[in-house]
Amino acid sequence: MRVFGIDCGTEFTGYGVVEVDHSGREVKLRHLCAGAVRLNKKDKTPVRLLQVYGELTGLMRLWQPEVVAIEEVFFSANAKSALKLGQVRGVAMLAAAGCGLPVAEYAPLTIKSAVVGYGLAAKEQVGFMVARLLELEKAPKPADAADALAIAICHIHHAQTAERMRR
């Protein structure tokens, strides 16, 4: 299974690809790539959204995932920020749909619980555990990339649990 994780943001939209490796005696998670779409605050919203769409679409075509995992929208006290984030999420989902990929959504607490074991974990804890689970020397930078990998790992854990329950 190859999962493309996306952590949507209005300045940085993190992405990461994680694959389940069955080649050894034990099933392992394998990090394939991680990074962030960096948006220029000076650009108008339509230009920024087009950039997110173009870069994510290109990455999905390059890495050929089976599924895209994305963080569910959280409710913010700032309605304007929530609206902007929702626009980026919509574009990310559109990119996945345009590539013919299903989208799985997970709540922030679910993602942190799957990766750290604690739903209220700090960003640093998430980055640390992502590095441990993927056997990386250090947490990927920026933190949005580590978060995207965490979202992909969360999906893999949930899919493996669902598979075991079907047996």
Secondary structure as UniProt FT lines:
FT   STRAND          2..7
FT   STRAND          12..21
FT   STRAND          28..38
FT   TURN            41..42
FT   HELIX           45..63
FT   STRAND          67..71
FT   HELIX           79..98
FT   TURN            99..100
FT   STRAND          103..106
FT   HELIX           108..115
FT   TURN            119..120
FT   HELIX           123..133
FT   TURN            134..135
FT   HELIX           143..166
//
